[in-house]
Amino acid sequence: MATTESDSELININDDIPSGQQTRQHQIIPINFNLGNLEDDIIDDTHSQVIDNCIGKVDELLSRRHYTATLTRDLRRFKEDELPNYARIHKGSFSPQLSSTETEHYFKGKVTEFNKQIRMEFREFMLKASNDYSEKIQSNCEQLWREACANIKNGNNIPKLNNKVQETKEKWADEYRKTASKAMNKEDLGKTPKKQILKN
């Protein structure tokens, strides 16, 4: 901070005072009076409501995604034509009148092959559906975030929104890790778990 003419006068004023009466000099500490940032840190009721609404909706969507992500993981545990207990598909049958036992065995084998193929395709189809739904949820969450950002006029409040979104994402990521770490038999995958209620 540059020394002004007034500052020099304050410093040199003691030159005119007898030594026994000289006053004690005090160091002058500059103060920044720029108060603009204080206003930026204030989050008004409107922005607070926008953030709360966004987080509430994101939390609900991520709770749905948690179950479809868990479903995706479980379906991947099955091999070949295996299906979980909650998946049902009727077996195909084919019983025409044939001329010989050998012919009957041939078509019986084809029916078995068909049923195996249809079970595999059924599981893979539902696996893709589960993935697609999870991606849709993720897209919807991003859309909610973009809409909230557009409704927050004070850009300094965007980090507050981002922090809350990140906290919500981490909460559900942690829940997924807890679920994934539980050892489960394939027989257990057919049982519908009780919906867990998460507390913030």
Secondary structure, DSSP 8 states (H G I E B T S, - for coil): ----HHHHHHHHGGGGS-GGG--------------HHHHHT---HHHHHHHHHHHHHHHHHHHHHHHHHHHHHHHTT--TT---TT------------S-HHHHHHHHHHHHHHHHHHHHHHHHHHHHHHHHHHHHHHHHHHHHHHHHHHH--SGGGHHHHHHHHHHHHHHHHHHHHHHHTS---TTGGGS---------
